[in-house]
Amino acid sequence: QVQLVESGGGLVQAGGSLRLSCVASARTVRLSLFHLGWFRQAPGKEREFVSGISRNGDSSNYADSVRGRFTITGDNAKNTLYLQMNSLKPEDTAEYYCAARFSTGDFISSNPNDYPHWGQGTQVTVSS
């Protein structure tokens, strides 16, 4: 069982920054075997991929809409995943979710259906 708990969301003006955190825990498996990702969902829209990082932290990828503004990192000692969000735009407003996927390879999936473990979400609102 993998548990994910997000935090760090809030209200920020356009151009501002936020850092999201996701604390991951697993009772019976090693978290180092999981790829971790951030997704978001705005009202009336489908859940979309934001960023993902491989299980060893060696590789990451980003949605085109956030590349260059967002940075995903992980702290294995704290079992925590981060998403640093800079130059925020009103269109970044959404509920942000942390997700985990067991993987034996290096491919980081952007398909939310490939991730069986999800956090409860944290709301990010960017005002114009």
Backbone torsions as a table, in degrees:
resi	resn	phi	psi	omega
1	GLN	NA	124.7	178.6
2	VAL	-107.1	129.0	177.3
3	GLN	-114.1	136.2	-178.6
4	LEU	-129.3	131.4	-179.7
5	VAL	-130.7	116.3	-179.2
6	GLU	-92.5	156.1	173.4
7	SER	-158.5	169.5	174.9
8	GLY	105.8	-5.9	178.6
9	GLY	-70.7	170.9	179.0
10	GLY	167.3	-167.4	179.6
11	LEU	-104.0	130.4	-178.7
12	VAL	-144.0	151.6	176.9
13	GLN	-79.2	155.7	176.9
14	ALA	-55.8	137.0	-176.7
15	GLY	92.7	-11.6	-178.9
16	GLY	-83.4	-174.4	-176.2
17	SER	-132.5	153.3	171.5
18	LEU	-144.9	153.4	172.5
19	ARG	-123.7	119.3	176.4
20	LEU	-90.7	146.8	176.6
21	SER	-125.5	150.8	176.7
22	CYS	-140.6	113.0	177.5
23	VAL	-90.6	124.7	-177.1
24	ALA	-110.4	141.6	176.5
25	SER	-144.8	147.5	178.8
26	ALA	-144.3	128.0	-174.0
27	ARG	-75.5	-37.2	-170.3
28	THR	-121.7	-3.2	-179.5
29	VAL	-130.4	158.0	178.3
30	ARG	-82.6	130.5	179.5
31	LEU	-65.4	-20.7	179.6
32	SER	-67.6	-8.4	177.6
33	LEU	-93.2	2.0	-174.9
34	PHE	-110.8	138.2	165.0
35	HIS	-83.9	144.6	-179.6
36	LEU	-120.7	147.0	-178.4
37	GLY	-147.2	162.4	173.3
38	TRP	-114.5	133.3	175.3
39	PHE	-127.0	164.8	176.4
40	ARG	-144.3	155.4	179.0
41	GLN	-143.0	120.1	175.8
42	ALA	-93.0	156.8	-179.7
43	PRO	-56.0	130.0	178.0
44	GLY	78.7	4.1	-179.0
45	LYS	-121.0	162.6	178.1
46	GLU	-77.7	156.5	175.9
47	ARG	-66.6	134.4	-177.1
48	GLU	-128.3	151.6	179.3
49	PHE	-70.5	138.3	175.3
50	VAL	-111.5	-54.5	-177.5
51	SER	-163.1	154.4	177.4
52	GLY	-143.7	157.4	179.5
53	ILE	-136.8	142.6	-177.7
54	SER	-72.8	166.4	-174.0
55	ARG	-62.9	-29.1	179.0
56	ASN	-97.6	0.4	177.8
57	GLY	78.2	5.1	-175.1
58	ASP	-79.0	-21.9	-178.1
59	SER	-138.9	154.7	179.6
60	SER	-150.7	161.6	173.4
61	ASN	-144.6	165.1	-173.1
62	TYR	-139.9	150.8	169.0
63	ALA	-68.2	148.4	-179.1
64	ASP	-57.9	-32.5	-175.7
65	SER	-68.9	-18.0	-177.2
66	VAL	-120.0	-8.4	-177.1
67	ARG	-60.2	133.0	-178.6
68	GLY	91.7	-15.2	178.8
69	ARG	-113.3	-33.2	-178.3
70	PHE	-108.3	149.3	176.9
71	THR	-135.5	127.8	178.3
72	ILE	-101.7	134.1	176.8
73	THR	-142.7	163.0	177.7
74	GLY	-135.0	148.4	176.2
75	ASP	-120.2	100.1	-176.0
76	ASN	-63.8	-33.7	-178.8
77	ALA	-64.2	-31.3	-179.5
78	LYS	-102.9	0.9	-176.2
79	ASN	50.6	43.1	-174.5
80	THR	-125.7	135.5	175.9
81	LEU	-106.1	141.0	-179.7
82	TYR	-123.4	154.8	170.3
83	LEU	-135.8	105.5	175.4
84	GLN	-84.8	122.0	-176.3
85	MET	-117.5	115.8	179.3
86	ASN	-115.6	163.9	178.1
87	SER	49.2	48.5	-175.9
88	LEU	-65.3	146.2	-179.0
89	LYS	-121.2	156.4	177.5
90	PRO	-55.0	-32.2	179.7
91	GLU	-71.7	-7.2	173.6
92	ASP	-81.9	-7.0	180.0
93	THR	-62.2	124.8	-176.9
94	ALA	-179.1	170.1	167.7
95	GLU	-86.0	129.2	-178.0
96	TYR	-106.0	133.5	-176.6
97	TYR	-122.7	142.7	171.3
98	CYS	-96.4	141.6	-178.6
99	ALA	-140.5	153.5	-179.5
100	ALA	-131.7	146.0	-177.8
101	ARG	-142.2	123.7	175.5
102	PHE	-66.0	134.2	-179.6
103	SER	-152.0	142.1	175.9
104	THR	-103.4	-2.0	-178.7
105	GLY	-116.6	-167.9	-177.0
106	ASP	-104.1	-6.6	-178.0
107	PHE	-70.6	127.8	179.0
108	ILE	-102.2	110.7	-177.3
109	SER	-76.0	142.4	174.5
110	SER	-103.8	4.7	-178.6
111	ASN	-90.1	116.8	-178.5
112	PRO	-60.6	-25.0	179.2
113	ASN	-67.8	-15.6	178.7
114	ASP	-84.6	-5.9	-176.7
115	TYR	-108.7	111.6	-178.2
116	PRO	-85.1	-15.3	-175.6
117	HIS	-114.6	129.9	-175.1
118	TRP	-136.4	149.0	170.9
119	GLY	-86.3	-177.6	-175.8
120	GLN	-86.1	-13.5	177.7
121	GLY	96.8	155.5	175.0
122	THR	-139.9	135.0	-173.2
123	GLN	-84.6	133.1	173.7
124	VAL	-119.7	124.2	179.2
125	THR	-125.2	124.1	-179.2
126	VAL	-114.1	118.5	-178.6
127	SER	-92.6	149.1	-177.6
128	SER	-90.7	NA	NA
